[in-house]
Amino acid sequence: MPDRAPQPVDRQLPTDEARDLISLVRDIAQREIAPSAAEEEDAGRFPREVFTLLSEAGLLGLPYDAEYGGGEQPYEVYLQVLEELAAARLTVGLGVSVHTLASYALAAHGTKEQRAEHLPAMLGGGLLGAYCLSEPASGSDAASLRTKAVRDGDDWVITGTKSWITHGGIADFYTVMARTGVEGPRGITAFLVPGDADGLSAAVPEKKMGLKGSPTAQVHLDGVRVPDARRLGDEGQGFAIALSALDSGRLGIAACAIGVAQAALDEAVSYAAERRQFGKPISDFQGLRFMLADMATQIEAGRALYLTAARLRDAGLPFAKEAAMAKLYCTDAAMRVTTDAVQVLGGYGYTADFPAERYMREAKVLQIVEGTNQIQRMVIARHLAGPEER
């Protein structure tokens, strides 16, 4: 039988440095992440030691300035690193994406003094971040958040509850959006809150259908006191910062989705080449070959879409619409591809002995996080037809 095992993705990378970076990431993924992914996900274990390794390797600050310990890589490269990590284990790929999102407000809107004080540890010092926008009563309608920050001399006192927080309870720092003024988006301010701050605690992590190794929890802020020196940006600028961060974060989710989809396709191709029925590999049957072809086409289309958006970002051009399109298409494609992978494996695909069912469960959450796909359609439509009439 000819060797039909999947080959590594043939990536279009802008520099030799980027190619070396991808080789490093693949080596780490194959040695340190993939071998224990299934067992640790089943046990609900978060691989903190992997994130320590990624930090030491310079992989937790790739799109940020080298001056502060970042890798100064274009988003075009950073997102392909995320894809490789997510293909090995989504908990890791998504975790890097969330950490990058949590670092954004400081990197993009902090003062030079703030960046110099905090960014090196965040980008290469082993710290792990979380991003706190959603609340129990304000998910998609994030501008209605109720967490309050009240000025008290040179400090702010923050009180409220954040929900659906990736790394909730284990993060070393939290980028928190809190209300400091009027109702609506103009009354929100961003703060950098230490993970060990007095009054900060996390609830028991949510019991999820997938992504079990990544803790998702409510974060309670009970009179958490932070100095004004930890306010990021101007008062009232927090919601604009949050939305700007999410534009980039949605590209991270898109890349993670394609990583999961690629892993599912690779599993389906390998299984189809080995599984024999009616005297030949099932990969020789046209019906199944067409399924694999459709899966591969959706993956390539999604990859091209998120890379197009990334290149716009790298060029300093508007990319919010394209980011929403990429998040929408890539995560929907991941759901279809992973479902088809289970079908290719048949009964085995429905068992935990093979990773296809895990990929399918994990793909589902990517249609929800960082703006549901219904919200992405609203964003795209606003760019096309203008805002809705009130």
Salt bridges, closest charged atoms under 4 A:
ASP16 OD1 - ARG19 NH2 2.52
ASP27 OD2 - ARG31 NE 2.82
GLU32 OE2 - ARG31 NH1 2.85
GLU40 OE2 - ARG45 NH1 2.91
GLU40 OE1 - ARG89 NH1 2.70
GLU41 OE2 - ARG89 NE 2.72
GLU49 OE1 - ARG45 NH2 3.05
GLU76 OE2 - ARG311 NH2 2.99
GLU83 OE2 - ARG11 NH2 2.98
GLU83 OE2 - ARG303 NH2 2.53
GLU84 OE2 - ARG11 NE 2.89
GLU84 OE2 - ARG26 NE 2.91
GLU117 OE1 - HIS118 NE2 3.72
GLU135 OE2 - LYS162 NZ 2.88
ASP152 OD2 - ARG225 NH2 2.95
ASP155 OD2 - ARG225 NH1 3.32
ASP172 OD2 - ARG48 NH2 2.58
GLU183 OE1 - ARG146 NH1 2.73
ASP228 OD2 - ARG151 NH2 3.89
ASP228 OD1 - ARG231 NE 2.80
GLU235 OE2 - ARG151 NH1 3.69
ASP247 OD1 - ARG250 NH1 3.89
ASP284 OD1 - ARG4 NH1 3.07
ASP284 OD1 - ARG289 NH1 3.81
GLU300 OE2 - ARG303 NH1 3.10
GLU322 OE2 - LYS321 NZ 3.91
ASP332 OD2 - ARG377 NH2 3.26
GLU357 OE1 - ARG361 NE 2.79
GLU362 OE2 - ARG358 NH1 3.63
GLU388 OE1 - ARG382 NE 3.05
